[in-house]
Amino acid sequence: MSDSTCKTRPDLEYPCPWAYRVIGRDEAALRAAITGLMGRRDHTLAVSNRSARGKYVSLLLEVTVRDEGDRLSLFADLSSHAAVKIVL
C-alpha cells in the first residue's frame, strides 16, 4: 500500500450512520455532555470500554450525520466539551 493511499479520504454517501468513541473520566458527565449536544437528535449511546483501574470510560455514540460539515461539527463540539478527554 502506498503512502498516498493511506491519506485518501473515504468516499462517504450522506446521510450515513457514524460512530464516535468519546472518552472521559466521569461517565455521568460524559452522558450529560453528549445528551446536551445531541438535543432531540436520534442517537444511541453505550459503554464501549472502561480502563482497568476505572479511571476512564469510553462511550460509543452512534448517530446519522447529514453531511461532512455535520460530521466534523459534531466531532468539534464533542472534542471541545470539558467532560471529554478524547474523541475518536
N, C-alpha and C positions, 0 to 999 in steps of 0.2 A: 504494500500500500504506500503510495507516495505521500509526502508531507502535505501537498496541496489538497489531496483527497480528504485528509483529516480536518481541514479547516473549512470545508464547504458546509453551508447551512442545509439542514434538511428541508425538503420541499413539502411544506405543510399545506393542506387544504382546509381553509377555515369556513365555518366554525368547526372546532375539533376539541375532543377531550384533552385535558392537560393535567399533569400531576406535578405538584411542588412538594418537596420534602422540607419541612420547616422545623428547625432545631432550636431549642432553647433550654433554659434551666427549670422553668416552672410551667407544668402542663396547664394548669388553670389559666395562667396569664397568657400562654400561647393560644389556647382555645378562645379566650375573650378577644384577643387581638385579631385573630383570623375571622371570628364571627362578626366583629365590628367592621372589618374591611369588606367582608362579603355582603353585608347587609341582607337584602332579600334574595340575593342571587343563589340559585340552586348549587349546592356543593356537598361533598361528603368529606368527613374528617375522621381519621382513625389513628390510633397509636401505631407507629411503624416499628419503633425500637426504643429501648432505654439503655443507658450506659450501665455497665456492670455495677458501678457504685451509686447509681441513681442520681448522678449529678446533672445529666442531660436527658431530654426526651425528644424523640423525633416523631412528628405528626405528618401523616400523608394527607395532603389536601388535593382533592380531585374536583375539577371544575371545567366547564366548557368555555373556551376562550373564543371571542368573536373574530379577532384578527391579531396580527403580530403586535400592534400597538397595545391592545388589551392585554396580551400575554406578558409583554415587557412591563407594562404599567403595574400589573398585579405583582410581578417579581419585585419591582422597585418599592412598591408600597409595603410589601411584606418585609423586605430587607431593611427598610428604614425604621421599622417599629422597635421600640425599646425592649420589648419582651423577646424579640427574635435575635438569635446569635448568627444563624446561617440559613440561607435558602438555597436549595439545590433543585 
